[in-house]
């Protein structure tokens, strides 16, 4: 892979960061110039990349690549129509560069699979830096010293460079707080999703190179657990289930089968912890600091441990029943509060047809993923990484940012390489 390809990957990574680092969510805090640069990167970088890397049009006209891009495009067009009727078209225009970004990543990874390997290494390095931030916050008592709040995010350390500590938990009698690893993400669930995804990508790199990426994967998974996020636990469980059921290597080995059964039992526990852990701890009055930290329950008296998610879902279903086209992308909340869950959000925004199209897009992607795991060694870990991201986005995310798009592009691209 030459300098030009590496430069393209670095630009893709920069685009990824603009949707992960919290300062890019509130750029106005840092002034007009920074705000202008942020939106310029989000809106124009995909166009620059398409000029820089070029496009293989034949790839977009064949097989699953064509089907996925067609459904993706239809989804954006429908959201645009719904928004034109009810919402803010400026918000809709921000979706178009993401489709362009996907096409760029798809073409680059199709031509140079090593480009995806390089992106995976950059993402892993970012996660490991977050782990270093976490350690330094404790070592230098960053939760007490030099705490600042850029853009409303509470950060610690020298000039706030250690990490986002807005979600740290304090308990009576403890001399120091329980910090949830957040790095430069908005909140721990985003950090957990990236960390667990990076862990599976490290396992993928282990299958491609001789280096000991397994130890790196362990550090990434540790980072994910230190986020103490229920959404992260659920996302990890999905990734593990994908690996267990799609991995075809050594299926005849009795030892491997036993290990997978044990991991499956552990995964079932993680799912239970993610969905029912907080309710169990709260209803049974468990005061242990470790247990309450594990489930992310800092307050003793919490009326709704699910933070009103089920009530919100019910309100959205009722809204769409009366407005089948959806709300469109609104400048601000309308008759019903928006959801942080990707699939619920698009159900509200795009209505029934929007939900159908987004599900069709993902069905197409996973059909390609299943075929890929049967043809390419180690690819199951890319699919597991995608499952992690999509699972985390079921709680907080959009299924529309670079954390999803880069992995989806890699799967579609690698699947296409086995066909043409």
N, C-alpha and C positions, 0 to 999 in steps of 0.2 A: 504494500500500500504506500503510495507516494505522498509527497508533501501536500498536494492539492486535495487528495482524499482526506488526509488527516485534518486539514483546515476546515473542510466541510463538516467533519464530525465534531470538531470543537465548536463550530457555529450551531450545530444541532444541540450540543450540550448546553450552550449558552441559552438557547431558546427554552430548553428543559428547565434551566434554573429560573428563568423569568416567571415560570408558573409554579415554582416550588419555594423560592426564597421569599420570606414574608415582606421584605422591603418593597417588592414589586407589586404587592397588593394594595399598598397605601403610598404610592410614590409622591403624592402631593405634599407629604410631610417634609420631603427633602428639596422642595422647590420646583419651579417651573421647568428648569433645564432637565433635571432628573426625570420628571414626569413625562416630558416630551420624548426623551431617549427611551424610556420604558415602553411607551406606546409605539414608538417607531420600530423597536425591536419586535414587539408582538405582532405588529401589522405588516411590516415590510421585510423582515428577515427571511421568511419563507420565499418571498419573491426573489430576493437576492440569491438565495440558495438554488432556486430553480434555474436562474441565469448562470450560476457558477458551476452547477453539476450537470445540467442538461436533463432531458427527459427521454426515456425510451417509450415512445408511443405504442409500439407493438405490445409491450408488457401490459398496458392499460386496456388493450382490446381483447385480451385472451383470458379464458378460464376464470378462476376464482378472483384474480386481480380485478378483472373487469366487473364482475358481479359485486364485489365488496365496494369498489369505488362508486358504482352506479347506485347502490342502495344508500351509501354515505351521502352522495350528492342529492338524491331524492329526499333524504331526511332533512338536509339543510334547506332545500328549496321549500319543503312543506313548512318548516319552522319559520322561514321567511314569509310565506303566505299568511300564516297564523299571526305573525308579528305585524305584518302590514295592516291587518284588520284591527288588531287590538293594542299593539305594543310599540316598542322603541326600535326603529330600524337600525340605529347606530349600534345597538348591542348585537343585532343579527349580523351586521357586516363583520363583526369581530370573529365570527365562526368561519368565514371563508379562508382566511390565512391558515387555519388549522387543517383544512382539507388540502390546501396547497402543501403544507408542511408534511402531511402524511405521504403525498405523492412523491415529494423529494426524498424522504427517508426510504420509501419503498424502492425507488429507482437506485439509490446509492447502495442499499444493502443487497439488492439483486445483483448489481455489478460487482460489488466488493463485500463479501460476507465479513472480511476482516474489519470493515468499517464498523459493523455492529459490535464486534469484539472490543474495539477501541472505545466505543461509547459505553459498553458495559463496564470497562475498567475505570472510566472517568466517573461513572455513577457510583461504583463501589468505593472509589477514593473519597467521594463526597460524603458517603455514609460513614466511613472510617474517621473522617475529620470530625463528624458530629459526635462520634464516640470519644474522641480526644477532647472535644469541647466539654462533654459531660464530665469526664474525669477531672479536667482542670477546674471546673466549677466547684467541685468538692475540695480539691487540693488547696485552692486559694480562697475558699469560702466566698466564692463569687455571688452566692445568693444573698450575702449581706453587704459586700463591698462593691462600690462603683456600679450600682444598678442604675440603668437608664431606660427610658421608654420611647424609642424611636417609632413613630407611627402608631403609638398606643400599645406596642408589644414590649413587655417587660423583659429586658435582657441583662445579662450579668457579665462581669469580668472587665478587663482593661478596655475602656471605651465601648463596653457592651459586646465585645467580639466573642465571648465564650458560648453563649447560646440563649435561646428563648426560654425563659423560666416562668412564663405566665401561668403555667399549669402545675407548678410545684404544689405539694400538699404539706400542710403542717398539722401535727397532732399534739394534744396535751401531753406534757411530760417529756417530749423529745427535744434534745438540744439543737438539732438541725432538721431542716425540712426533708421530705422525700421528693427528690427532683425527678420529673418524668422527662426522659430524653426527648428533646424537641429540635435540637440543632438550630438551623435557620428556617425550619418549616413553620407554618402558621400554628400548628398544634401537634400534640403527640401522635394522633392517629395518622396524620400525613407522614410523619417521620417513621412510624412503624411500618406503614405500607411500603415506603421506599426502601427501608432497611431489610425487610423480609424479601422483597423483590430482588434486591441486590444480592442477598444470600443465595437465592436460586440461580442468579446469573453467575455467581462465583462457582457454583457447582457445574454449571454449563461450561465455563472456561476450563474447569478441571478435566472435562472430557476432551477438550481441544488442544490442550498444552500439557507439557510435562511438569510445569511448576505446581507447587502444592497449594492450589486454590481452595482446597477443603478447609484449611485453617482460616483463611480469609472469610470463607462462608460462615464459619462458626462465629467469628467476630461480628459479622453483619446480623446474624440471627440474634446474638446477644444484644446488639443495639436495638433491635426491634422489640425484644422483651422489656428492655429498660424504659421503653416509652410507656409501659403500663397502660395500654390502650385496648379496650374491648373490641373496637373495630379492627385493630391490628391482630388480635388473637383470631378473630373470625377469618380475616384475610389469609393469615398463615394456614389455618385449617383448610381453606379452599385450595391453596397451593399444594399442601401435602396430599390431599385427596386426588388432585390431578396427577401428581407424581405416582401415587400408589396404583391408580387404575389405568394409567396410560403407559407406564414404564414397562417395556417388554423384555428388558435385558435380565438374564439370569432367572427367568420365571420358573425354571425347573429346579432351582436350588432350594433345598429344604431350609437352609439357614436364612436365605433371603426372604422366604415366605414367612418364617417366624418373626424376623425383624419387622417386616411390613405389617404383620398382625399387631405387634406391640405398638408400632407407630400409629396404627389406625385407632387403637384404644386410647392412646394419648391424644389423638386428634379429636375424638369424640368428647373427651374431657375439655379440650380447648373450646369446642363449640358450645358445650354446656356453660363453661365459664363466661364466654362472650355474651350469651343470651340471658342467662339466669344467675350469674355470679353476684351481681349487685343486689338483685332482689332477695337472694338467699341470705347474704350477709346482713342486709338491712332488716329483713323480717325476723331473723334469729338473734338480732342484737349483738352480733359479734363485734368486739371492740379491738381485736388484735390489729396492731399497726401493719404488720406484714400482709395480712389478709385484706384489709381495707385498701392498702396501697395497690395490691395486685389487681383488684377489681376497679380501682380508680374512684373509690367512694370516700371522700374526705369529710363530708358533713354527716352528723349523727341523725338529724331530723330531715329526711328527704321524703316528700310526699310521693313523688313520681321518679323512680330511679331511671326511667326511660326518657326523661326530659320532654315529655309530651309528644313523642314521635308517633304513637298510635292515634292520638287525637288529631294530630296534623294530617296523617294519612287519611283518616276518615273525612276530614274537611275537604281534602283535595279530591277524593273520590266523588263526594257530593258536588263539588264545583264542576268537575268534568262531566258529570251526569247531566248537568244543566247547560254546559258549554262544551260540546263534543270536540270543537276545534282547538280547545285549550286556551290558555291566557295569552299566548305569545310571550316574547321576551319583553318584560316591562322595565321601565326605568326605576320604578320602586314597587313595593308590594301593593297588590290591588286588593280584591275582596278576600283573598285567602293567602296566608303566609307561604312563601316558597319553602321547598325542602332542600336539605343539604345532600340527600341521597340522589345519586345519578338517575336511576330509573324512575323514581318518584318525581324528580324535578322535570324530566322530559315528558312524563305523563301529564303533568300540570301545564307545561309550556306548549306541547304539541298535541295534547288530547289523545284520542283513541288511535288515530293514524300515526301520530308521532311515536307512541308506544310500540305499535306494530313494526314500524320501520327500524327503530333502534334495536328491537329484539331480533329482527331479520338480519341486521348487520352483524350482530354478535353470533348468531347461529351460523352464518356464513364463515365467520372468522374461526369458530371452533371446529367446524367441519374441516377446514384447511389445516388446523392445528393437529387434529387427530390423524389425518393422513400423513402429516409431516413426521410425527413421532414414530410412525412405522417405517420411515425411510432414512431418517438421519439420526445418527447416534448423538445422544445428549440433548436433542431438541426438546425433550419433555420438560427440561428445566426452564426453557424459555416460556413454554406454555404455563408452567407453574408460576413463574414470575408474573405473567399476565394475569393469571387467576388471582394472585395476591392483590395486584393493583385494582382489578375490577371489584374484588370483594371489599377492599377498603373504600372504594368509591361508592359502594352501596350505602355507606354511612356518611362519608364526606368526600364528594368528588363529582365529576361530570362525565366520565367516559369520553372526554373530548379534549384533554390536555396532553402534552407531550409524554407524560409518564405512561399513558395508555397507548398513544399513537406510535411511539417508537417501537414498542414491543409488538403491536399489531402489524406494523410495517415489516418487521423482521420475520414474523411468521408467514405472512403472505408472500414475501420475497423469497424466502428459503423454500417454501412449497412450490413456487413457480419455477425455481431452478431445477427441480426434479421433473418438470413437465416439458420444458422447451430446450 
